[in-house]
Amino acid sequence: MKLSGKVALVTGGAHRVGKAIALALANEGMNVLIHYGGSAAAAEETVAEIAALGVEADKAQADLSQPEDIERLFGVVRERFGRLDVLVNSAANFYKHDFLEATLEDWQQVMQVNLRAPFLCSQQAARLMLEDGGGVIVNITDLFGMTPRQGFPLHSISKAGLIMLTRVSALSLGPDIRVNAIAPGAILPPASHDAAAWDRMGEVLPVRRTGDPGNVGAAVVHLVRNDFITGHVLVVDGGESLLGPFS
């Protein structure tokens, strides 16, 4: 796909990895709509950074746990740009639970955002993309969806589901719409993470360093550009998955 002049929607695009993805697409000449949940100020800053690259940019707020908000979000896409060529399902939550202590409310909180929302967004995006001949969907999963980690049972299940959603969507929506996923590894530490521990994690990886959000942005651009890749999960982890799960 030629990206210049096309339109992308990045959910969770206001900050962290989502922002890097949005900027990577904008650097390729794409117009970008940033979705955000509660980070209005960060979304405004990201929109300004994208617009400075000479492309069109805007933002839209939506609570992805609410199906009606998802419908409204895609109404904004249609009204603002009139088309959609790329959807990146990047928004997610990341909660720790004990398997036996997790409640139905916990389950719903995780699945509504991490799995149901990408499904509903993909439906909405596909309908809009098909009006102009097709497009590309990229789902951001993670290594927890491939190898379960202690303390994150619901998150792992949701991300494993997202991998299957990727494959099912690729089969169902082809040939006009390609669907792939990216599973990042040690790309960006959580705000509470100890810097020394993060450095030590990088030292044991085969590449001997941690990554950065730009690595994911570049991977998204690659999957959007290459028109012979669909149903694939691209692991961007510096070789972490070769070593087995970290405790």
DAUR-V237508 format. One record per run of one state. SS is the DSSP state (H for helix, E for strand, C for the rest). FROM is the first residue (numbers start at 0). TO is the last residue. If there is no record, write none. Layout:
BEGIN
ss:from:to
SS:FROM:TO
SS:FROM:TO
END
This chain:
BEGIN
ss:from:to
C:0:5
E:6:9
C:10:14
H:15:26
C:27:29
E:30:35
C:36:38
H:39:50
C:51:55
E:56:60
C:61:65
H:66:80
C:81:84
E:85:88
C:89:95
E:96:96
C:97:102
H:103:129
C:130:133
E:134:141
H:142:144
C:145:150
E:151:151
H:152:172
C:173:175
E:176:183
C:184:193
H:194:203
C:204:211
H:212:224
C:225:231
E:232:235
C:236:238
H:239:241
C:242:246
END
